[in-house]
């Protein structure tokens, strides 16, 4: 009889989640940092990255996808 070890599902990285969230908008669109962070956090409840780290990932990914970034993190 073979013994199977439990396999923990691989967790998606923060960078992968940012890419996933930013797949929707078309080039030239304006994306909200605040909304993107919220969407990433909802999909990755296990993430340890700070908001500042996520902002850096968002800016990097957005510029590669030719998106404009609205820095609205501190708006209520």
N, C-alpha and C positions, 0 to 999 in steps of 0.2 A: 504494500500500500504506500503510495506517495504522499508525503506530507507537504502541503502547500503553505508557504508563508504568507501572512496577510500583506496585501499590497495597498499602500496608502495612495490615493489618487494624487497625481502631480498637481501642484498648485501653480496657477498661472502667475507669472511675474508681473510686477507693477508696470514695467515697460510694455509688456504684451497687452495688458489691460488698457493702457493709454492708447496704443495703436488701434485696438479693437474699438474703443469709443470714438476715435477720430476717423474711422473708416466712412462714417455717414456723410459728413459735410463735403461738398464739392470744392475744388480749388478756388480760391478767391473769397471763400466764406469767412465770416468772423466767428471764432469760437470763444466761449466764455471759460476762463480758467476756473472760476467758481463752480460752474455746472459740470465741467469735465472732472474736477476733483471729486465732486459728489458722486458722479456716475462710476468713477473708478473705485471709490471707497465702497459703494453699494455692491459692486461685483467682486471685490476682493476684501472681504471683512478681516482677513488674516494679515493684511499688509502691515509692515512695520515702517515703511517710508514716511518721512515727514511731509507736510504740505509743500515745503520749499523744495524738497527733492522731486515731488510730483510735478511742481511747476516747471522745473528744469527739463523733465522728461516731456512735458506737454509742449513746451517751446521748441524743443529739438524735433519732436515728431511733427508738429504743426508746420514748421518752416520747411521740412522735407516734403510735406504734402501741399505746400503753397497755400496755407491757411493763414489768416490774420488772427492775432491773439488779443483778446480784451482782458486786461489785468483788472478784474473786478472782484478780487478776493475779499477786500475789506468792505465792500458795499453791503448794506443790510438788506 
